[in-house]
Amino acid sequence: MMTKTQINKLIKMMNDLDYPFEAPLKESFIESIIQIEFNSNSTNCPEKLCNEVSILFKNQPDYLTFFLRAMDGFEVNGLRLFSLSIPEPSVKKKTFAVNEFYRNNDDFINPDLQERLVIGDDSISIFTYDIKSNFF
């Protein structure tokens, strides 16, 4: 289980260096997302995001099993992986709020980001998951 070992090393390193990370996702939250029935015709942004997160959970079980069940997002040296479940006011670190911004704002909508689920960023990159190709 190389992935689980690496996640445990990351958690230990972050604890040792006092970097913050979010608690693991609750099983009730995970189950509520997994049970969503995909609706490809949805135009409602929050519903589309829930659909895409559900697909991410189903298509990339390692991301769910090894990462989100260990921590729901973190920030270290400018690298952020966004949380799925933390409440407001931490909207800049919440997956749903960030994706809502990239898909539905008055300034500029990037068509590439509109088609992908944004899961994190750093100072020069945006980390995404493409549900059509099943790639990060």
N, C-alpha and C positions, 0 to 999 in steps of 0.2 A: 504494500500500500504506500507507494512513493508519494502520491498526492497528499494523503492524510498526514504523513510525516512532514512534508513541506509546510502544510498549513499549521501544524503544531509548532514548527520552528518559527514561522512568521508570528504566531501569537506570542510565543515566548520572547522573541526579539522586541516586539512592540511593547510588551509588558516591561521588559528590562529597560527600555529607552523611554518609557512613559508616553508613548504615542497612543492617542485615543482610537478605539475601535468600538463599533456598536455590538450589542449583545446579539446572539443568534436569533434567527427568525423563529417565532413560535409555531409549533406544529399546526395550530388552528389556522394561522395565517397562510401557511403553505398549502394546507388542504383546501382552503377557500379559493386560492388561485388555481390550483390543479383542477378543481372541479368545474371551472368555467368552460362553457361550451363555446368553441371558436365560432365567431360570426364574421366572415370576411366582408360582409356588406355594411358593417357598422361605420357610421361617419362620426360618431361621438368619440372624441379624443380619449377621455379616460377609459371608456369601454375598449377601444382599440389597444390601448396600452396594457390593460389587463389581459386581453387576448394574447398579446405578444409575450408578456411575462409568463403566461401559462405555457405557451409553446416553448419558450426558453427552458422552463422547468422540465418539460417532457423530453425535449430533444437533447438537452445538455445536463444529464443527471449528475455528472461530477460537479458542475458549478453549484447545483443545489445541495447535493449530499456532502461534499467536502468543504465548500466555502460558506454558503449561506446558513448552513446548520452549525457552523463554527463562529461566524461573525457576519453581521448584516451591514457591511460597508466599513471603510476605514479611510484615514488620511495620513500619509507619511511622506515627508519631504516634497510636498506639492502634488503627489499622486493621490487621486481620490477614486475609490470605487463607491458608487452611490448606494445609499440605503433604500430598501423597499418599504420599510415599515415605520421609520421614525416619524413622529408627528411634527406638525408645524411647531415652531418657527424656523426650523433648520431646513428650509426649502431648497437652499443651494446645494444640499447634500442628499436630496430625496429624488429617487429615480423618476417618479411620476411627475413631479414639478419640473424637473429639468427637461424631460421629454415634452411636456406640454409647452414649454417655452420654445423648444426647437421646432415644434410643429405648428404652433398657433400664436404668433406674435405679430405686432404691427410693423416691425422694422424690416425683417428679412427672414424668409423661410428657405433654408437650404434643402433642395430636393433630395440630396443624398442622405441627410440626417432624418428627413421626414419618412424615409423608407426603412430606417433602422432604429433599433432600441439602443439608446445611449445609456451605458452602464457605468461610465467613469471618464476621467480626464486627468491631464497633467498640464503643465504650462504650455505645451506645444501640440498635444495630441488629444483626440477624443476617442474613447474606446466604445465600440458599438457591437451589437449582435444583429445579424441579418437573418430574419426568420425564413426567407425564401431559400437562401443557400446554406443555412445552418452553420454559418461561420462567424467567429468573433472578428 
